[in-house]
Amino acid sequence: MVVGVAVVAWKAPVVAAGLTAVLVGLALVARGAIQSVMGVFGMA
């Protein structure tokens, strides 16, 4: 995934910045969802 963003950054840095922001946002949402599920099962 990092190599893919790097290739895009080489050709279109603005697009790569947007793509990176989207990926970071998805990671934060996934982290929150995982913590929520673990909390439901008493594992957090």
CHARMM internal coordinates of N, CA and C (Angstrom, degrees):
IC EDIT
DIST 1 N 1 CA 1.4373
DIST 1 CA 1 C 1.5336
ANGL 1 N 1 CA 1 C 110.30
DIST 1 C 2 N 1.3218
ANGL 1 CA 1 C 2 N 116.00
DIHE 1 N 1 CA 1 C 2 N -40.48
DIST 2 N 2 CA 1.4646
ANGL 1 C 2 N 2 CA 120.24
DIHE 1 CA 1 C 2 N 2 CA 179.77
DIST 2 CA 2 C 1.5226
ANGL 2 N 2 CA 2 C 110.50
DIHE 1 C 2 N 2 CA 2 C -65.13
DIST 2 C 3 N 1.3081
ANGL 2 CA 2 C 3 N 116.66
DIHE 2 N 2 CA 2 C 3 N -39.97
DIST 3 N 3 CA 1.4691
ANGL 2 C 3 N 3 CA 120.24
DIHE 2 CA 2 C 3 N 3 CA 178.90
DIST 3 CA 3 C 1.5273
ANGL 3 N 3 CA 3 C 110.17
DIHE 2 C 3 N 3 CA 3 C -64.63
DIST 3 C 4 N 1.3063
ANGL 3 CA 3 C 4 N 116.63
DIHE 3 N 3 CA 3 C 4 N -39.21
DIST 4 N 4 CA 1.4682
ANGL 3 C 4 N 4 CA 120.42
DIHE 3 CA 3 C 4 N 4 CA 177.88
DIST 4 CA 4 C 1.5157
ANGL 4 N 4 CA 4 C 111.69
DIHE 3 C 4 N 4 CA 4 C -61.90
DIST 4 C 5 N 1.3259
ANGL 4 CA 4 C 5 N 117.41
DIHE 4 N 4 CA 4 C 5 N -45.06
DIST 5 N 5 CA 1.4628
ANGL 4 C 5 N 5 CA 120.67
DIHE 4 CA 4 C 5 N 5 CA 177.83
DIST 5 CA 5 C 1.5289
ANGL 5 N 5 CA 5 C 110.04
DIHE 4 C 5 N 5 CA 5 C -64.74
DIST 5 C 6 N 1.3260
ANGL 5 CA 5 C 6 N 116.98
DIHE 5 N 5 CA 5 C 6 N -37.29
DIST 6 N 6 CA 1.4621
ANGL 5 C 6 N 6 CA 120.22
DIHE 5 CA 5 C 6 N 6 CA 178.75
DIST 6 CA 6 C 1.5295
ANGL 6 N 6 CA 6 C 111.35
DIHE 5 C 6 N 6 CA 6 C -63.56
DIST 6 C 7 N 1.3128
ANGL 6 CA 6 C 7 N 116.87
DIHE 6 N 6 CA 6 C 7 N -40.49
DIST 7 N 7 CA 1.4728
ANGL 6 C 7 N 7 CA 120.48
DIHE 6 CA 6 C 7 N 7 CA 178.66
DIST 7 CA 7 C 1.5230
ANGL 7 N 7 CA 7 C 109.76
DIHE 6 C 7 N 7 CA 7 C -64.81
DIST 7 C 8 N 1.3362
ANGL 7 CA 7 C 8 N 116.95
DIHE 7 N 7 CA 7 C 8 N -43.79
DIST 8 N 8 CA 1.4610
ANGL 7 C 8 N 8 CA 120.25
DIHE 7 CA 7 C 8 N 8 CA 177.91
DIST 8 CA 8 C 1.5225
ANGL 8 N 8 CA 8 C 109.90
DIHE 7 C 8 N 8 CA 8 C -63.30
DIST 8 C 9 N 1.3374
ANGL 8 CA 8 C 9 N 117.71
DIHE 8 N 8 CA 8 C 9 N -40.47
DIST 9 N 9 CA 1.4640
ANGL 8 C 9 N 9 CA 121.85
DIHE 8 CA 8 C 9 N 9 CA -178.87
DIST 9 CA 9 C 1.5246
ANGL 9 N 9 CA 9 C 111.11
DIHE 8 C 9 N 9 CA 9 C -62.65
DIST 9 C 10 N 1.3029
ANGL 9 CA 9 C 10 N 115.91
DIHE 9 N 9 CA 9 C 10 N -32.51
DIST 10 N 10 CA 1.4542
ANGL 9 C 10 N 10 CA 119.40
DIHE 9 CA 9 C 10 N 10 CA -179.81
DIST 10 CA 10 C 1.5369
ANGL 10 N 10 CA 10 C 110.29
DIHE 9 C 10 N 10 CA 10 C -65.35
DIST 10 C 11 N 1.3318
ANGL 10 CA 10 C 11 N 116.33
DIHE 10 N 10 CA 10 C 11 N -40.17
DIST 11 N 11 CA 1.4623
ANGL 10 C 11 N 11 CA 120.72
DIHE 10 CA 10 C 11 N 11 CA -177.30
DIST 11 CA 11 C 1.5272
ANGL 11 N 11 CA 11 C 112.90
DIHE 10 C 11 N 11 CA 11 C -90.24
DIST 11 C 12 N 1.3502
ANGL 11 CA 11 C 12 N 117.32
DIHE 11 N 11 CA 11 C 12 N -36.49
DIST 12 N 12 CA 1.4639
ANGL 11 C 12 N 12 CA 120.84
DIHE 11 CA 11 C 12 N 12 CA -175.00
DIST 12 CA 12 C 1.5324
ANGL 12 N 12 CA 12 C 109.25
DIHE 11 C 12 N 12 CA 12 C -145.14
DIST 12 C 13 N 1.3207
ANGL 12 CA 12 C 13 N 117.51
DIHE 12 N 12 CA 12 C 13 N 87.48
DIST 13 N 13 CA 1.4678
ANGL 12 C 13 N 13 CA 120.93
DIHE 12 CA 12 C 13 N 13 CA -175.95
DIST 13 CA 13 C 1.5266
ANGL 13 N 13 CA 13 C 114.15
DIHE 12 C 13 N 13 CA 13 C -60.19
DIST 13 C 14 N 1.3264
ANGL 13 CA 13 C 14 N 117.32
DIHE 13 N 13 CA 13 C 14 N -35.29
DIST 14 N 14 CA 1.4711
ANGL 13 C 14 N 14 CA 119.96
DIHE 13 CA 13 C 14 N 14 CA -178.81
DIST 14 CA 14 C 1.5298
ANGL 14 N 14 CA 14 C 109.98
DIHE 13 C 14 N 14 CA 14 C -67.60
DIST 14 C 15 N 1.3035
ANGL 14 CA 14 C 15 N 116.95
DIHE 14 N 14 CA 14 C 15 N -41.87
DIST 15 N 15 CA 1.4646
ANGL 14 C 15 N 15 CA 121.32
DIHE 14 CA 14 C 15 N 15 CA 177.80
DIST 15 CA 15 C 1.5240
ANGL 15 N 15 CA 15 C 110.03
DIHE 14 C 15 N 15 CA 15 C -63.93
DIST 15 C 16 N 1.3105
ANGL 15 CA 15 C 16 N 116.87
DIHE 15 N 15 CA 15 C 16 N -40.35
DIST 16 N 16 CA 1.4635
ANGL 15 C 16 N 16 CA 121.00
DIHE 15 CA 15 C 16 N 16 CA 179.59
DIST 16 CA 16 C 1.5278
ANGL 16 N 16 CA 16 C 110.76
DIHE 15 C 16 N 16 CA 16 C -64.25
DIST 16 C 17 N 1.3287
ANGL 16 CA 16 C 17 N 117.30
DIHE 16 N 16 CA 16 C 17 N -37.45
DIST 17 N 17 CA 1.4614
ANGL 16 C 17 N 17 CA 120.04
DIHE 16 CA 16 C 17 N 17 CA 177.86
DIST 17 CA 17 C 1.5245
ANGL 17 N 17 CA 17 C 110.44
DIHE 16 C 17 N 17 CA 17 C -64.26
DIST 17 C 18 N 1.3118
ANGL 17 CA 17 C 18 N 117.52
DIHE 17 N 17 CA 17 C 18 N -42.45
DIST 18 N 18 CA 1.4634
ANGL 17 C 18 N 18 CA 121.41
DIHE 17 CA 17 C 18 N 18 CA 176.92
DIST 18 CA 18 C 1.5117
ANGL 18 N 18 CA 18 C 111.64
DIHE 17 C 18 N 18 CA 18 C -64.40
DIST 18 C 19 N 1.3033
ANGL 18 CA 18 C 19 N 116.62
DIHE 18 N 18 CA 18 C 19 N -41.93
DIST 19 N 19 CA 1.4606
ANGL 18 C 19 N 19 CA 121.54
DIHE 18 CA 18 C 19 N 19 CA 179.47
DIST 19 CA 19 C 1.5190
ANGL 19 N 19 CA 19 C 110.76
DIHE 18 C 19 N 19 CA 19 C -63.53
DIST 19 C 20 N 1.3140
ANGL 19 CA 19 C 20 N 116.84
DIHE 19 N 19 CA 19 C 20 N -40.59
DIST 20 N 20 CA 1.4611
ANGL 19 C 20 N 20 CA 121.22
DIHE 19 CA 19 C 20 N 20 CA 177.95
DIST 20 CA 20 C 1.5209
ANGL 20 N 20 CA 20 C 110.87
DIHE 19 C 20 N 20 CA 20 C -64.29
DIST 20 C 21 N 1.3380
ANGL 20 CA 20 C 21 N 116.60
DIHE 20 N 20 CA 20 C 21 N -41.81
DIST 21 N 21 CA 1.4686
ANGL 20 C 21 N 21 CA 120.25
DIHE 20 CA 20 C 21 N 21 CA 178.43
DIST 21 CA 21 C 1.5290
ANGL 21 N 21 CA 21 C 110.94
DIHE 20 C 21 N 21 CA 21 C -62.15
DIST 21 C 22 N 1.3112
ANGL 21 CA 21 C 22 N 117.02
DIHE 21 N 21 CA 21 C 22 N -40.56
DIST 22 N 22 CA 1.4681
ANGL 21 C 22 N 22 CA 120.93
DIHE 21 CA 21 C 22 N 22 CA 178.40
DIST 22 CA 22 C 1.5262
ANGL 22 N 22 CA 22 C 110.40
DIHE 21 C 22 N 22 CA 22 C -64.49
DIST 22 C 23 N 1.3206
ANGL 22 CA 22 C 23 N 117.44
DIHE 22 N 22 CA 22 C 23 N -44.03
DIST 23 N 23 CA 1.4641
ANGL 22 C 23 N 23 CA 121.03
DIHE 22 CA 22 C 23 N 23 CA -179.40
DIST 23 CA 23 C 1.5284
ANGL 23 N 23 CA 23 C 111.31
DIHE 22 C 23 N 23 CA 23 C -64.31
DIST 23 C 24 N 1.3318
ANGL 23 CA 23 C 24 N 117.06
DIHE 23 N 23 CA 23 C 24 N -40.40
DIST 24 N 24 CA 1.4664
ANGL 23 C 24 N 24 CA 120.22
DIHE 23 CA 23 C 24 N 24 CA 178.06
DIST 24 CA 24 C 1.5240
ANGL 24 N 24 CA 24 C 109.93
DIHE 23 C 24 N 24 CA 24 C -65.31
DIST 24 C 25 N 1.3092
ANGL 24 CA 24 C 25 N 117.12
DIHE 24 N 24 CA 24 C 25 N -41.17
DIST 25 N 25 CA 1.4651
ANGL 24 C 25 N 25 CA 120.83
DIHE 24 CA 24 C 25 N 25 CA 177.58
DIST 25 CA 25 C 1.5148
ANGL 25 N 25 CA 25 C 112.17
DIHE 24 C 25 N 25 CA 25 C -61.76
DIST 25 C 26 N 1.3111
ANGL 25 CA 25 C 26 N 117.12
DIHE 25 N 25 CA 25 C 26 N -44.00
DIST 26 N 26 CA 1.4615
ANGL 25 C 26 N 26 CA 120.63
DIHE 25 CA 25 C 26 N 26 CA 177.86
DIST 26 CA 26 C 1.5259
ANGL 26 N 26 CA 26 C 111.58
DIHE 25 C 26 N 26 CA 26 C -62.69
DIST 26 C 27 N 1.3265
ANGL 26 CA 26 C 27 N 116.31
DIHE 26 N 26 CA 26 C 27 N -38.76
DIST 27 N 27 CA 1.4585
ANGL 26 C 27 N 27 CA 120.07
DIHE 26 CA 26 C 27 N 27 CA 178.92
DIST 27 CA 27 C 1.5298
ANGL 27 N 27 CA 27 C 110.51
DIHE 26 C 27 N 27 CA 27 C -64.17
DIST 27 C 28 N 1.3231
ANGL 27 CA 27 C 28 N 117.15
DIHE 27 N 27 CA 27 C 28 N -40.97
DIST 28 N 28 CA 1.4661
ANGL 27 C 28 N 28 CA 120.20
DIHE 27 CA 27 C 28 N 28 CA 179.15
DIST 28 CA 28 C 1.5226
ANGL 28 N 28 CA 28 C 111.64
DIHE 27 C 28 N 28 CA 28 C -66.67
DIST 28 C 29 N 1.3202
ANGL 28 CA 28 C 29 N 117.21
DIHE 28 N 28 CA 28 C 29 N -39.47
DIST 29 N 29 CA 1.4652
ANGL 28 C 29 N 29 CA 120.94
DIHE 28 CA 28 C 29 N 29 CA 177.66
DIST 29 CA 29 C 1.5255
ANGL 29 N 29 CA 29 C 109.85
DIHE 28 C 29 N 29 CA 29 C -64.76
DIST 29 C 30 N 1.3287
ANGL 29 CA 29 C 30 N 117.40
DIHE 29 N 29 CA 29 C 30 N -43.97
DIST 30 N 30 CA 1.4591
ANGL 29 C 30 N 30 CA 120.93
DIHE 29 CA 29 C 30 N 30 CA 179.54
DIST 30 CA 30 C 1.5259
ANGL 30 N 30 CA 30 C 110.59
DIHE 29 C 30 N 30 CA 30 C -63.23
DIST 30 C 31 N 1.3218
ANGL 30 CA 30 C 31 N 116.86
DIHE 30 N 30 CA 30 C 31 N -40.26
DIST 31 N 31 CA 1.4703
ANGL 30 C 31 N 31 CA 120.70
DIHE 30 CA 30 C 31 N 31 CA 179.29
DIST 31 CA 31 C 1.5314
ANGL 31 N 31 CA 31 C 110.43
DIHE 30 C 31 N 31 CA 31 C -62.44
DIST 31 C 32 N 1.3255
ANGL 31 CA 31 C 32 N 116.07
DIHE 31 N 31 CA 31 C 32 N -44.33
DIST 32 N 32 CA 1.4628
ANGL 31 C 32 N 32 CA 120.17
DIHE 31 CA 31 C 32 N 32 CA 178.80
DIST 32 CA 32 C 1.5160
ANGL 32 N 32 CA 32 C 112.03
DIHE 31 C 32 N 32 CA 32 C -63.07
DIST 32 C 33 N 1.3225
ANGL 32 CA 32 C 33 N 116.48
DIHE 32 N 32 CA 32 C 33 N -41.19
DIST 33 N 33 CA 1.4596
ANGL 32 C 33 N 33 CA 120.42
DIHE 32 CA 32 C 33 N 33 CA 179.80
DIST 33 CA 33 C 1.5237
ANGL 33 N 33 CA 33 C 110.87
DIHE 32 C 33 N 33 CA 33 C -65.58
DIST 33 C 34 N 1.3149
ANGL 33 CA 33 C 34 N 117.15
DIHE 33 N 33 CA 33 C 34 N -40.92
DIST 34 N 34 CA 1.4667
ANGL 33 C 34 N 34 CA 120.92
DIHE 33 CA 33 C 34 N 34 CA 179.56
DIST 34 CA 34 C 1.5275
ANGL 34 N 34 CA 34 C 110.34
DIHE 33 C 34 N 34 CA 34 C -65.19
DIST 34 C 35 N 1.3279
ANGL 34 CA 34 C 35 N 117.34
DIHE 34 N 34 CA 34 C 35 N -43.45
DIST 35 N 35 CA 1.4661
ANGL 34 C 35 N 35 CA 120.37
DIHE 34 CA 34 C 35 N 35 CA 178.78
DIST 35 CA 35 C 1.5274
ANGL 35 N 35 CA 35 C 110.71
DIHE 34 C 35 N 35 CA 35 C -64.01
DIST 35 C 36 N 1.3124
ANGL 35 CA 35 C 36 N 117.21
DIHE 35 N 35 CA 35 C 36 N -37.52
DIST 36 N 36 CA 1.4621
ANGL 35 C 36 N 36 CA 121.19
DIHE 35 CA 35 C 36 N 36 CA 178.85
DIST 36 CA 36 C 1.5313
ANGL 36 N 36 CA 36 C 110.98
DIHE 35 C 36 N 36 CA 36 C -64.24
DIST 36 C 37 N 1.3194
ANGL 36 CA 36 C 37 N 116.44
DIHE 36 N 36 CA 36 C 37 N -45.90
DIST 37 N 37 CA 1.4650
ANGL 36 C 37 N 37 CA 120.69
DIHE 36 CA 36 C 37 N 37 CA 179.66
DIST 37 CA 37 C 1.5221
ANGL 37 N 37 CA 37 C 110.58
DIHE 36 C 37 N 37 CA 37 C -64.52
DIST 37 C 38 N 1.3398
ANGL 37 CA 37 C 38 N 116.78
DIHE 37 N 37 CA 37 C 38 N -41.11
DIST 38 N 38 CA 1.4573
ANGL 37 C 38 N 38 CA 119.49
DIHE 37 CA 37 C 38 N 38 CA 178.82
DIST 38 CA 38 C 1.5257
ANGL 38 N 38 CA 38 C 110.42
DIHE 37 C 38 N 38 CA 38 C -64.91
DIST 38 C 39 N 1.3225
ANGL 38 CA 38 C 39 N 117.49
DIHE 38 N 38 CA 38 C 39 N -35.49
DIST 39 N 39 CA 1.4577
ANGL 38 C 39 N 39 CA 121.26
DIHE 38 CA 38 C 39 N 39 CA 177.26
DIST 39 CA 39 C 1.5148
ANGL 39 N 39 CA 39 C 111.94
DIHE 38 C 39 N 39 CA 39 C -65.25
DIST 39 C 40 N 1.3180
ANGL 39 CA 39 C 40 N 116.91
DIHE 39 N 39 CA 39 C 40 N -37.54
DIST 40 N 40 CA 1.4683
ANGL 39 C 40 N 40 CA 121.04
DIHE 39 CA 39 C 40 N 40 CA 178.72
DIST 40 CA 40 C 1.5183
ANGL 40 N 40 CA 40 C 109.91
DIHE 39 C 40 N 40 CA 40 C -63.21
DIST 40 C 41 N 1.3102
ANGL 40 CA 40 C 41 N 117.33
DIHE 40 N 40 CA 40 C 41 N -37.40
DIST 41 N 41 CA 1.4515
ANGL 40 C 41 N 41 CA 121.11
DIHE 40 CA 40 C 41 N 41 CA -178.64
DIST 41 CA 41 C 1.5306
ANGL 41 N 41 CA 41 C 112.46
DIHE 40 C 41 N 41 CA 41 C -89.74
DIST 41 C 42 N 1.3326
ANGL 41 CA 41 C 42 N 116.67
DIHE 41 N 41 CA 41 C 42 N 5.16
DIST 42 N 42 CA 1.4634
ANGL 41 C 42 N 42 CA 120.69
DIHE 41 CA 41 C 42 N 42 CA 177.54
DIST 42 CA 42 C 1.5072
ANGL 42 N 42 CA 42 C 114.36
DIHE 41 C 42 N 42 CA 42 C 73.82
DIST 42 C 43 N 1.3023
ANGL 42 CA 42 C 43 N 117.80
DIHE 42 N 42 CA 42 C 43 N 25.46
DIST 43 N 43 CA 1.4547
ANGL 42 C 43 N 43 CA 121.12
DIHE 42 CA 42 C 43 N 43 CA -177.22
DIST 43 CA 43 C 1.5258
ANGL 43 N 43 CA 43 C 112.24
DIHE 42 C 43 N 43 CA 43 C -104.21
DIST 43 C 44 N 1.3234
ANGL 43 CA 43 C 44 N 117.06
DIHE 43 N 43 CA 43 C 44 N -1.24
DIST 44 N 44 CA 1.4745
ANGL 43 C 44 N 44 CA 119.28
DIHE 43 CA 43 C 44 N 44 CA -177.37
DIST 44 CA 44 C 1.5093
ANGL 44 N 44 CA 44 C 110.46
DIHE 43 C 44 N 44 CA 44 C -105.52
END
COOR INIT
IC SEED 1 N 1 CA 1 C
IC BUILD
